[in-house]
Amino acid sequence: MIGLLEIELLNNSSRSLKDKRRELNRLIDKLHREFGVAVAEVGAQNTWQRTELAVVTVSNNGRHNNRVLERVVNRIRTRHLAWQLLDYSIREVF
């Protein structure tokens, strides 16, 4: 089973695409290391304060996938204060 988190974030401190990419790469690396998820920027790539990410986890248990992705959302909300959570959705895909 594949769990997919689609998330939209805002970074008000970014002043350029270079700033955004630096902060975004830090976030992606931390999420990958801590949760073992795959993360990719899938939208708003040329907007310097906004981003859309896809976060994916794979296991044989859909509930496990949902728990991992909810933990990712909570971690962004509580520890990555540079990024403001605008919207997100979690679903299973096959």
N, C-alpha and C positions, 0 to 999 in steps of 0.2 A: 504494500500500500504506500502511496505517496501523499504526504501532507504538504499543502501549499499555503503559504502566508503571503498575501499581497498587502503591502504597507506603503503609505504615503507619508513622507516626513518633510518638515520645514526646518531650515537652519538660518535663523535671522542674523547670525554673526558672520556668515559668508559674505565676502565682498567681491568675489570673482569665482569663475569656474575652477581655478586652481585651488582656492581655499576650500571650495565644496569638495573637490576630489580628494584632497588631503584628509579632511575630516571623514569623508565617506569611506575611504580605504581603511582608516583606523577602525571605524565601526564594523565594517565587513570582516576584517581580520579577527577582531575580538569575538564576534558572533560565531565565526567558523571555529575558532579555537575552543571556545567555551561550550558550545552546543553541538558541534559536529555537523552543522547544517551547511548547505550550499546557498550562497547569496549572490544575486546579480542585480545590477541597476537595469530596469526594464522600461523606464519612462522618465520624462522630464530631464533628459540627459544634457540638454543645452540650457537649462534654467539654473542659475547659480545659487538659488536659495531653496529649491524644492527638489525632491527626488521621489521616485517610485521604485520600490525594491520587490523582488520575488525571493522568498526564503523557502527552501525545500528540505524536507527530511523524509527518509525512507525506512520503513520497518514492516514487520508482519502484523503490527497491531495499530489500528487506526486511533485508538484512545491514546496510545503512547505518542503518536505523531502530534495529536492535538495538544497534549500536555507540554511537549517540547516547544511547540510554536507559541503557546500562551506564555511560556517562560521567556521566550525571546521578546515578545511584546512587553512584558512586565520589566524586563531588563532595560529595554530602550527607554521606557517611561521613567525608571527610577535612577539609572546610572549614566545615561548618555544625555545629559541635560542640554547639550548643544543642539540636539535634535528634538523638535516638537512633533509629537504624533498627531497627524491630521485625521487619518482614517486607516482601517485595516479590515481584512477579511481572511478567514481560515476555512479551507475546504479540503476534501479528499479528492484526489484525481488518480486515475489508473493508467 
